[in-house]
């Protein structure tokens, strides 16, 4: 499945157009390599997403074409979540 579609279906990013923009800006990595919207993802891949001042690392557990809101979170496991640029 394409990266942008996975991000939308899994609801990690709400809209596919936003998922495409974020990935084309180089803010998403798959297994440590920069990924574009058209990159194919598979079960076991690790995604690192930089959105605003957050960096989220998630592992893909399941791929499905569509999902209901309550099923979406079962498609991935959040491994790490961190805030960026914080001057505490």
matplotlib code that plots the C-alpha trace (Angstrom):
import matplotlib.pyplot as plt

x = [0.0, 1.2, 2.5, 0.0, -3.0, -1.8, -1.4, -5.0, -6.6, -4.8, -5.7, -2.1, -2.7, -6.3, -6.2, -4.4, -3.5, -1.8, 0.0, 1.3, 2.5, 4.3, 6.0, 7.0, 8.6, 10.9, 9.3, 8.6, 11.1, 10.5, 13.1, 15.4, 15.2, 13.4, 10.1, 7.9, 4.0, 4.3, 6.6, 5.2, 4.8, 4.4, 3.8, 6.8, 8.0, 8.9, 7.6, 9.0, 6.8, 7.7, 4.5, 4.8, 6.8, 6.2, 8.1, 6.2, 7.7, 5.2, 5.4, 2.9, 1.1, -1.6, -2.5, -6.1, -7.8, -10.4, -11.0, -13.6, -12.4, -12.3, -10.2, -7.7, -5.5, -5.0, -3.1, 0.0, 1.8, 3.3, 6.8, 8.0, 6.5, 8.6, 8.4, 10.9, 12.4, 11.2, 13.2, 12.1]
y = [0.0, 3.5, 5.5, 8.4, 6.0, 4.0, 7.2, 8.2, 4.8, 4.3, 7.9, 8.7, 11.7, 12.6, 13.6, 12.0, 15.4, 16.3, 12.9, 13.5, 17.0, 15.9, 13.0, 15.0, 17.6, 14.8, 14.6, 10.9, 8.1, 4.3, 2.1, 5.1, 6.2, 9.2, 8.3, 9.8, 9.6, 6.8, 4.6, 1.2, 0.2, -3.3, -5.0, -4.6, -1.3, 1.5, 4.9, 8.1, 11.1, 14.7, 16.8, 20.3, 20.0, 16.2, 13.2, 9.9, 6.5, 3.7, 0.1, -1.1, -4.1, -4.5, -3.2, -2.9, -0.9, 0.7, 0.9, 2.2, 4.8, 2.2, -0.3, 2.3, 2.2, -1.6, -1.0, 0.3, 0.4, 3.7, 2.9, 6.4, 9.9, 12.9, 16.7, 18.6, 22.0, 22.4, 24.8, 23.7]
z = [0.0, -0.7, 2.3, 1.9, 1.8, 4.8, 6.8, 6.0, 6.5, 9.8, 10.8, 11.8, 9.5, 8.9, 5.2, 2.3, 0.8, 4.1, 4.2, 0.7, 1.5, 4.7, 3.0, 0.0, 2.4, 3.7, 7.2, 7.1, 7.2, 6.8, 8.5, 8.7, 5.0, 3.8, 2.1, -0.5, -0.7, -3.3, -1.2, -0.6, 3.1, 4.5, 7.8, 10.2, 8.7, 11.2, 10.4, 11.9, 11.3, 12.2, 12.6, 14.1, 17.3, 17.6, 16.4, 16.4, 15.7, 14.9, 13.6, 11.0, 12.4, 9.8, 6.3, 5.2, 2.4, 4.7, 8.4, 10.8, 13.3, 16.1, 14.0, 12.8, 15.9, 15.5, 12.2, 14.1, 17.4, 18.7, 19.7, 20.7, 20.9, 21.6, 21.5, 19.4, 20.0, 23.6, 25.7, 29.2]

ax = plt.figure().add_subplot(projection="3d")
ax.plot(x, y, z, "-o")
ax.set_aspect("equal")
plt.show()
